[in-house]
Amino acid sequence: MANVNSDGLQEEPVAPSAHESSSSTTQPAEKTGRTDEEAPKPDNPGSDGNHEDGNHEKKGPAGGFDATPVPKLEPGYTVKFTFHGAKNLPPADLNTLSSDPYLVANLESDIPSRHKEDPDLRWRTPTQRRSLHPEWNSDWIVANVPPKGIRLRCTIYDEDPGNHDDRVGDLHIDIKQLSEDWEGIKEQPYDIRKRKGSKRAYLLRGCMGLFSRSIRASGGQTIISVQVLERSPPEHAGRMYTVGPCVWSQHFSPMIGRLAGTKEAKEDSNGNTEKKTESYNFQANQVQLAGPVPEEMYHRYVEFKPVIAGMFTAKSLRGRILNRALHHQHYRIYNYDRSTIYGLFPKPSKTMTLQFLDLVHFDRGGRIFTYVLSLDGQWRFTETGKEFGIDLLSKHTMHSNVSIYVAFSGEFFIRRLKDPWKDPEHQETHPPVEIDGGPPNQESPKDPAHYQLIIDNDSGTYRPNADLLPQLKKFFNRNLPGLKITTLDCNKDKEKMEKYKKEQSERRKAEGKNVAILQGDAGSISSSDEEDLDALAGQPKERGKIGKVAHGVAEPKEKVMEWAGGTKRREKREEEDDQGAARGEGGVDEGGPNPAS
């Protein structure tokens, strides 16, 4: 009989254990461009390699822990990239005659990756609201940048929460040689290539230029600095990674009303309850942790069903539909808009730990969170539980944005300790016990020493190796100082894990409201739709969760292609542009800087 994993997907029966999981490794693929699909497949994490009769080898689904090593190379340099801002951008918003620009940077190098699916390092600046001359002043510090053969690709977008973000333009900077004596690039302006940008935005600027001399018709520019800081530590050579700063963002989504049919009471200014629909601020969180992520923490999605491979690789029709649907879910849940909150810390500190505890509401409400840790240390998490249904497929797949490889994934929750100086395993905690000095009746203590983070590897999508939980604990101890970290193996510690999560759920029922939230097509509701939600109050729910999923699968052209169709042309233009960049078209060589004229 098939099992249902932690992500709500059916899979073949597997019973992995902590001491057996290390044997379920994908063998290293040769560094000749062969992908892991062509490499030898791993053994079943939960088997000893034999059938019950002990005479035949038993194969399990491909994926899970991958033992491919990081290439051993000479250490590179720690480099700081600064994105100061831009000027003379086109207005992408007809209503305000302005833009909400942000910059996305991708760093490419000649360092061989473990597998071709491994993504390039990526950085996003905050959004500058209503500006044609944004000032981001965003630093990005990367370690082990190789001494030659690197390219910085920058793309500027106009943020548009109600639609897909418009591409304003891009630029490429090729740096031929780095050294500790390199003079660097100091606040150099680079022309933004508008050939692949939004034609509507540039047409609008041209029309505005007819009526205002202050509007320039020429292309915009981006101001960038690049500085070599030092030699990177030799023990982590062979891969680039983000050192800092530790940026965080909190994203809010309504996710109720039309789909969930959920109504919450809302008090007016006089304290009276209004019977109207209210946007529930479903929170999605991202925290860039200080690298490097331990190189052993390297896990591939598990192919426990044929459709799974197609979903991640988008090679079949059904796979492309599911892949695009999950990208759509990720985009909507981690959507940037005017309600998004940003912050950063230069490096891990107790203040950063307090910010994390604030993101998860300390120990209030018995919350449980689903998380994914990317290969470059970006930690994404949202609240989970029976009250938070997930349409379509895996919640870990959605959090990872359908990434083929991640570092780790699972669930976690927070508990408050009765005595911050005693062993967490030998004292009362909240939940399940009500302890003085905090929720539910008092404010949470603002000292990380009072809290325990319990984190596990409960993820059927990637099945992280339990033998690496000590590495995970060490990584989080370094990034969240002052917080007590406890790890649980979802198989070896199954009974304890289920007990803890049941206690969390009971505390949630006792302290919080049971609100049903669906992470599905509700993403089409933006944060500016409260009036629409209010208007929907009293309308009957059209479909239940299962019915809606079935409807979406039964009518993929109607339900999914409306997401895909509007972006195909833009994605095709971007792909063509990226291919042109790979051929060396339009880049700026930096042997010495070649700034914009």
C-alpha positions in Angstrom: 0.0 0.0 0.0 1.4 3.4 -0.9 2.4 5.9 1.8 1.7 9.6 1.9 4.9 11.6 2.7 5.2 14.8 4.7 4.5 16.8 1.5 1.2 15.2 0.8 2.4 13.0 -2.1 2.0 9.3 -2.5 5.2 7.3 -2.7 6.3 3.8 -2.7 6.8 2.2 0.7 10.2 3.3 2.2 11.4 3.2 5.7 14.8 4.9 5.9 16.8 5.0 9.1 19.5 7.3 10.4 22.3 4.8 10.2 21.2 3.5 6.8 20.7 6.8 5.1 24.3 7.4 4.5 24.3 4.4 2.2 21.7 6.0 -0.1 24.2 8.2 -1.9 24.2 9.2 -5.5 27.6 8.4 -6.9 29.6 11.3 -8.2 29.1 12.2 -11.8 32.2 12.7 -13.9 33.2 16.3 -14.4 32.6 16.0 -18.1 29.1 17.6 -18.0 27.3 14.3 -17.3 24.3 14.9 -15.2 23.2 13.0 -12.2 20.4 11.4 -14.2 23.2 9.6 -16.1 25.2 8.8 -13.0 24.6 5.6 -11.1 21.3 5.6 -9.2 21.3 5.5 -5.4 20.2 2.5 -3.3 16.9 2.6 -1.4 17.6 4.6 1.7 15.5 2.2 3.7 16.8 -1.1 2.5 19.9 -3.2 3.0 20.2 -3.7 -0.7 18.4 -7.0 -0.8 14.9 -8.4 -1.1 13.4 -10.4 1.7 15.1 -13.6 0.5 18.5 -11.9 0.7 19.5 -12.9 -2.8 18.6 -10.0 -5.0 19.6 -6.3 -4.9 16.7 -4.0 -4.3 16.7 -0.6 -5.9 14.8 2.4 -4.5 13.8 5.7 -6.1 16.6 7.9 -7.4 17.5 11.1 -5.5 18.1 12.0 -1.9 21.6 12.5 -0.5 24.2 13.0 -3.2 27.8 12.4 -2.4 29.3 14.2 -5.4 32.3 16.1 -4.0 33.1 19.8 -4.4 36.0 20.2 -6.9 39.3 20.8 -5.1 40.7 24.1 -6.4 42.9 26.8 -5.1 41.2 29.4 -2.9 39.8 32.4 -4.6 39.1 35.9 -3.3 36.4 37.4 -1.1 34.8 40.2 -3.2 32.3 42.9 -2.4 29.9 43.9 -5.1 28.0 47.2 -4.4 24.9 48.1 -6.4 24.7 51.9 -5.7 21.7 52.7 -7.9 20.6 53.6 -11.4 19.5 56.7 -13.2 17.3 57.7 -16.1 15.1 54.6 -16.0 12.0 54.5 -18.1 8.6 54.9 -16.3 6.9 51.5 -16.3 3.7 52.6 -14.4 1.3 54.7 -16.5 -0.6 55.8 -13.4 2.4 57.3 -11.5 4.7 57.9 -14.5 7.4 56.2 -12.4 8.8 52.8 -11.6 9.4 50.5 -8.6 12.9 49.3 -9.7 15.1 46.6 -8.2 18.2 44.8 -9.5 18.9 41.1 -9.7 22.5 40.0 -10.0 23.8 36.6 -11.1 27.5 35.7 -10.7 28.9 33.2 -13.2 32.4 31.7 -13.2 34.5 28.9 -14.7 34.4 26.9 -11.5 33.0 23.4 -12.4 29.7 22.7 -10.7 28.9 19.4 -9.1 25.9 19.1 -11.5 24.8 21.2 -14.3 21.5 21.9 -12.5 23.3 23.8 -9.7 22.2 27.4 -9.9 24.5 30.4 -10.2 24.8 32.7 -7.1 22.0 35.3 -7.1 21.3 38.5 -5.2 18.3 40.8 -5.2 18.3 44.4 -4.0 15.4 45.9 -2.1 12.8 47.7 -4.3 13.0 51.5 -4.5 9.5 52.9 -4.7 8.4 55.4 -7.3 11.8 56.4 -8.6 13.4 56.7 -12.0 16.7 57.3 -10.2 16.8 54.6 -7.5 19.5 54.4 -4.8 19.9 50.9 -3.5 23.4 51.0 -2.0 23.2 47.2 -1.6 26.3 45.2 -0.8 26.9 41.6 -1.7 30.0 39.8 -0.3 31.0 36.6 -2.1 33.8 34.2 -1.1 36.0 32.1 -3.3 35.5 34.2 -6.5 38.1 32.7 -8.9 40.9 34.9 -10.1 39.7 34.9 -13.7 36.7 34.1 -15.8 33.8 35.7 -13.9 30.8 37.5 -15.3 28.4 39.6 -13.4 24.9 39.7 -15.0 22.6 42.4 -13.8 18.9 42.7 -14.7 16.7 45.6 -13.6 13.0 45.0 -13.1 10.0 47.1 -12.3 8.1 45.5 -9.5 4.4 44.9 -10.3 2.7 42.7 -7.7 -0.6 42.6 -9.7 1.2 41.2 -12.7 4.6 39.8 -13.8 7.5 42.2 -13.1 8.6 44.1 -16.2 12.1 43.8 -17.4 13.6 47.3 -17.7 17.0 46.3 -19.1 20.3 44.5 -18.3 24.0 44.7 -18.4 27.0 42.3 -18.2 30.4 42.9 -16.7 33.2 40.5 -17.5 36.2 40.6 -15.1 39.2 39.0 -16.7 41.6 39.0 -13.8 41.4 39.4 -10.0 44.2 39.8 -7.5 44.8 41.3 -4.1 46.4 44.2 -5.9 43.5 44.8 -8.3 42.4 48.4 -8.1 38.8 47.4 -8.4 35.8 49.2 -9.9 34.7 52.4 -8.1 31.2 53.7 -8.7 31.3 53.2 -12.4 28.2 53.8 -14.5 27.3 51.1 -17.0 24.8 51.6 -19.8 21.6 49.5 -19.5 20.8 47.6 -22.6 17.2 48.3 -23.4 16.8 46.0 -26.4 15.2 43.3 -24.2 13.4 45.7 -21.9 9.8 46.5 -21.7 8.8 48.2 -24.9 5.8 49.8 -23.2 8.1 51.5 -20.6 10.4 53.0 -23.2 7.5 54.1 -25.4 6.0 55.8 -22.4 9.3 57.6 -21.7 9.5 58.7 -25.3 6.0 60.2 -25.2 6.8 61.9 -21.9 9.9 63.4 -23.4 7.7 65.3 -25.9 6.2 67.3 -23.1 9.0 67.6 -20.6 12.6 68.6 -21.2 13.6 66.9 -17.9 12.8 63.5 -19.4 15.8 62.1 -21.3 15.2 59.9 -24.2 18.6 58.2 -24.0 19.2 54.9 -22.1 19.6 54.6 -18.4 22.7 53.6 -16.4 23.5 51.5 -13.4 26.3 52.4 -10.9 28.3 49.5 -9.6 31.5 49.0 -7.5 33.6 45.9 -7.2 36.3 45.5 -4.5 38.6 42.6 -3.6 38.7 42.3 0.2 41.0 39.3 0.9 42.0 35.8 0.1 39.1 33.4 0.9 39.7 30.5 3.5 41.3 27.6 1.8 39.2 24.9 3.5 36.1 26.0 1.5 37.8 26.4 -1.9 36.1 24.9 -5.0 32.7 26.8 -4.8 31.6 30.4 -4.4 29.2 31.2 -1.6 27.6 34.3 0.0 29.3 35.6 3.1 26.8 38.4 3.7 25.1 40.5 4.6 22.4 38.5 6.2 19.3 40.0 4.6 15.8 39.0 5.5 12.4 39.7 4.1 8.9 39.0 5.2 6.1 38.6 2.6 2.4 38.8 3.2 -0.4 37.1 1.2 -4.2 37.2 1.8 -4.9 33.6 0.8 -8.5 33.6 2.0 -12.0 34.5 0.9 -12.8 33.2 -2.6 -11.0 29.9 -2.3 -11.0 29.0 1.4 -14.4 30.6 2.1 -13.0 31.8 5.4 -14.3 34.8 7.3 -12.6 36.4 10.3 -14.2 38.9 12.7 -12.7 42.4 12.4 -13.0 45.1 15.0 -13.8 48.7 14.0 -12.3 51.8 15.7 -14.9 51.5 18.5 -14.1 47.9 19.3 -17.2 46.5 17.7 -17.0 43.4 15.6 -17.6 43.8 11.8 -18.9 40.7 10.0 -16.8 41.0 6.9 -14.0 39.2 5.2 -10.5 40.2 6.3 -7.2 39.4 4.6 -5.3 37.0 6.7 -1.7 37.9 6.4 -0.2 34.6 5.6 3.6 35.1 6.1 6.4 33.8 4.0 9.9 34.4 5.2 13.4 34.5 3.7 16.7 34.8 5.5 20.1 34.8 3.9 22.3 33.0 6.3 26.1 33.4 6.4 27.9 30.8 4.2 29.2 28.4 3.5 26.6 25.8 3.9 28.4 22.5 4.7 29.3 20.9 1.4 28.0 17.5 2.5 24.5 18.9 2.7 23.6 18.3 -0.9 20.2 16.6 -1.7 18.4 15.9 -5.0 14.6 15.5 -5.4 13.4 11.9 -5.0 11.8 10.3 -8.1 9.3 8.1 -6.2 6.8 8.7 -9.0 7.5 9.0 -12.8 5.6 12.4 -12.9 8.1 13.8 -10.3 11.0 13.8 -12.7 8.9 15.5 -15.4 7.7 18.1 -12.8 11.3 19.1 -11.9 12.8 18.9 -15.4 9.7 20.2 -17.3 10.3 17.7 -20.1 6.8 16.3 -20.5 3.5 18.1 -21.0 2.2 17.2 -17.6 5.6 18.0 -16.1 5.6 21.5 -17.7 2.1 22.2 -16.4 3.0 21.2 -12.9 6.4 22.9 -13.0 4.8 26.2 -14.1 2.0 25.9 -11.5 4.6 25.4 -8.7 6.7 28.3 -10.0 3.5 30.3 -9.9 2.8 29.3 -6.3 6.3 30.2 -5.2 6.1 33.6 -7.0 2.8 34.4 -5.3 3.7 33.3 -1.8 7.2 35.0 -1.9 5.7 38.0 -3.8 7.4 41.4 -3.3 5.0 44.3 -3.0 4.5 47.4 -0.9 3.7 45.3 2.2 7.0 43.4 2.1 9.4 44.1 5.0 13.1 44.1 4.5 16.1 44.1 6.9 19.7 43.1 7.1 22.5 42.3 9.5 26.2 42.6 8.6 26.8 39.2 10.2 25.1 36.7 12.6 24.4 38.2 16.0 22.0 37.8 18.9 20.0 40.7 17.4 19.6 38.7 14.2 18.5 35.7 16.3 15.8 37.9 17.9 14.7 39.1 14.5 14.3 35.4 13.5 12.3 34.7 16.7 10.1 37.7 15.8 9.5 36.3 12.3 8.2 33.1 13.8 6.3 34.9 16.6 8.6 33.5 19.4 6.7 30.7 21.2 3.2 32.0 20.6 0.4 29.9 19.1 2.1 26.5 18.9 3.2 27.2 15.3 5.0 24.6 13.1 7.0 25.8 10.0 8.0 24.1 6.8 11.5 25.1 5.6 14.0 24.7 2.7 17.6 25.6 2.9 19.2 26.4 -0.5 22.7 25.5 -1.5 23.8 29.1 -1.0 22.2 29.4 2.5 18.9 31.1 1.8 16.4 29.8 4.4 12.7 29.9 3.3 9.9 29.0 5.6 6.2 29.4 6.2 3.8 28.2 8.8 2.4 24.7 8.2 -0.1 22.3 9.7 -3.5 20.8 9.0 -5.0 24.3 9.0 -2.7 25.2 6.1 -3.7 23.1 3.1 -1.4 23.0 0.1 -3.0 22.8 -3.3 -1.3 20.9 -6.1 1.8 19.2 -4.9 4.7 19.3 -2.4 5.1 22.2 -0.1 8.9 21.7 0.0 8.9 21.8 -3.8 7.1 25.1 -3.8 9.4 26.6 -1.2 12.5 25.5 -3.2 10.9 27.0 -6.4 11.2 23.5 -7.9 14.9 23.3 -7.4 16.5 20.0 -8.4 19.1 20.3 -5.5 18.8 21.8 -2.1 21.0 21.7 1.0 18.3 20.6 3.5 14.6 20.6 4.1 12.1 19.6 6.8 10.0 21.3 9.6 10.8 23.2 12.7 9.1 24.9 15.7 10.1 27.1 18.7 9.7 26.3 22.4 10.3 28.6 25.4 12.4 27.2 28.3 11.5 27.5 31.9 15.1 27.8 32.9 17.4 29.2 30.1 20.5 27.9 31.9 19.4 24.2 32.1 19.5 21.4 29.5 16.4 21.8 27.3 15.8 18.1 27.3 15.4 18.0 31.1 13.0 20.8 31.9 9.5 22.1 31.2 8.9 24.1 28.0 6.1 26.1 26.4 4.4 24.4 24.6 3.1 22.2 26.1 3.2 23.6 29.6 2.1 27.1 30.4 5.1 28.9 32.0 5.1 32.3 33.7 7.0 35.1 32.0 5.6 34.7 28.4 2.7 33.7 26.2 -0.1 33.2 26.3 -0.7 35.8 29.0 2.5 37.9 28.9 4.9 39.3 26.3 7.7 37.0 25.0 11.1 37.4 26.7 13.6 39.2 24.4 16.6 37.0 25.1 17.5 34.1 22.7 18.7 32.0 25.7 15.0 31.5 26.7 14.2 29.6 23.4 14.8 26.2 21.8 14.7 25.6 18.0 13.6 22.0 17.3 14.3 21.2 13.6 14.0 18.0 11.7 14.5 16.4 8.2 10.9 15.5 7.6 10.7 16.0 3.9 9.6 13.4 1.4 10.6 15.5 -1.5 14.3 15.6 -0.8 14.7 13.1 2.1 17.7 14.7 3.8 20.3 12.4 5.2 19.8 12.1 9.0 23.5 11.5 9.4 24.0 15.2 8.5 21.8 16.6 11.3 24.9 17.4 13.4 26.2 19.5 10.5 22.8 21.2 10.2 22.9 21.9 14.0 26.4 23.4 13.8 25.4 25.6 10.8 22.4 27.0 12.7 24.4 27.5 15.9 26.8 29.7 13.9 24.0 31.7 12.3 21.6 32.0 15.3 23.9 32.7 18.3 22.2 32.3 21.7 19.5 30.0 20.5 19.5 26.4 21.7 19.3 24.0 18.7 17.8 20.5 18.9 17.7 18.2 15.8 15.3 15.3 15.3 15.6 12.4 12.8 12.1 11.9 11.3 12.7 8.1 11.4 14.8 7.3 14.4 13.0 10.0 16.5 9.6 9.5 14.9 7.7 8.9 18.2 9.2 11.9 19.9 8.7 14.1 16.8 5.1 13.2 16.5 4.6 13.8 20.2 6.1 17.2 20.0 4.1 18.2 16.9 0.9 17.0 18.5 1.6 19.2 21.5 2.3 22.1 19.2 -1.1 21.5 17.4 -2.9 21.3 20.7 -1.4 24.6 21.9 -2.3 26.2 18.6 -6.0 25.2 19.1 -5.9 26.5 22.7 -4.2 29.9 21.9 -5.0 30.7 18.3 -7.9 30.7 15.8 -8.3 27.8 13.5 -8.1 29.6 10.1 -8.1 27.6 6.9 -5.6 28.9 4.4 -5.0 27.5 0.9 -1.7 28.1 -0.9 -3.2 27.7 -4.4 -4.8 29.9 -6.9 -5.5 32.4 -4.2 -2.1 33.8 -5.1 -3.9 35.7 -7.8 -5.3 37.9 -5.0 -2.9 40.7 -4.3 -2.5 42.6 -1.1 -4.5 45.5 -2.5 -7.6 43.4 -2.9 -9.2 43.9 0.6 -12.2 45.7 -1.0 -12.7 42.8 -3.4 -12.5 40.3 -0.5 -15.1 42.4 1.4 -17.4 42.3 -1.6 -17.0 38.5 -1.7 -18.2 38.2 1.9 -21.4 36.1 1.9 -20.8 34.4 -1.4 -20.8 30.6 -1.2 -17.6 28.7 -1.8 -17.6 27.3 -5.3 -15.3 24.3 -4.8 -13.6 22.4 -2.0 -9.9 21.9 -2.0 -9.9 18.6 -3.7 -12.5 19.8 -6.2 -10.4 22.8 -7.1 -7.2 20.7 -7.6 -9.1 18.3 -9.8 -10.6 21.2 -11.8 -7.1 22.7 -12.3 -5.7 19.4 -13.5 -8.8 18.6 -15.7 -8.6 22.0 -17.3 -4.9 22.8 -17.5 -5.3 25.0 -20.6 -7.8 27.2 -18.8 -6.3 27.2 -15.4 -2.5 27.0 -16.0 -1.9 28.5 -19.4 -3.4 31.7 -18.2 -0.3 31.9 -15.9 2.0 30.6 -18.7 0.7 32.5 -21.7 1.4 36.0 -20.4 5.0 35.3 -19.6 6.1 33.1 -22.5 7.1 35.9 -24.8 9.0 37.7 -22.0 10.8 34.5 -20.9 11.7 33.7 -24.5 13.2 37.2 -24.9 15.2 36.8 -21.7 16.4 33.3 -22.7 17.6 34.7 -26.1 19.3 37.5 -24.3 21.0 35.2 -21.9 22.1 33.0 -24.8 23.6 36.1 -26.4 25.4 36.9 -23.1 26.9 33.4 -23.1 28.3 34.1 -26.6 29.8 37.3 -25.3 27.4 39.8 -26.9 27.0 43.1 -25.1 29.2 42.5 -22.1 31.7 45.0 -20.7 35.2 43.7 -20.2 37.0 44.7 -17.1 40.7 44.2 -17.5 40.7 47.8 -16.5 37.2 49.2 -16.3 35.3 50.1 -19.5 32.5 52.2 -18.1 29.7 53.8 -19.9 30.6 56.9 -21.9 
